[in-house]
Amino acid sequence: MMKKIVTLSLMVLVCMAFARSDFLPIDLLKVTSGEQGKQKLRGVQFFMKGAAHPEVAVNMGDVHSSKKTRSFGREDDEACEVALLSTLIAIEKKAKSLGADAVIDIESYSRDQVSADSTKLECNVGSTIANMAVRGTMVKLKK
């Protein structure tokens, strides 16, 4: 019985030693203007919270998405950029379905933490998974 307890305790300690949860800043513009972003994001503009944008004609409501990707075997920034691109694709799909041409006031959030930076979003990256949770407001801009 003691051997089982010791073995289980060691397994828990090993898992805890490899577990991590860090926040990594990711540049929205870098992802949207990169090669993958240009190929996969078309028709909806993205503006960070606090960033200047054209005047809003119609507010179409809030949108949020959270996507995960594997971080194991990838650099942290690569995993976070993949997760952010997946998240933006989901947001763009929702915005297009409602006729929106932009998403403004974009911010990332995780647990009780909201990104405070006006140019970067925060990615929650761990040993095996990277997660991006993003929210904003879908709008139709004045022409």
Buried (B, 14 or more C-beta within 10 A) or exposed (E): EEEEEEEEEEEEEEEEEEEEEBBBBBBBEBBBEBEEBEEBBEEBBBBBBEBEBBEBEEEBEEBBBBBBBEBEEBEBBEBBBBBBBBBBBBBBEBBBEEEBBBBBBBBBBBEEEEBEBEEBBBBBBBEBBBBBBBBBBBBBBEE
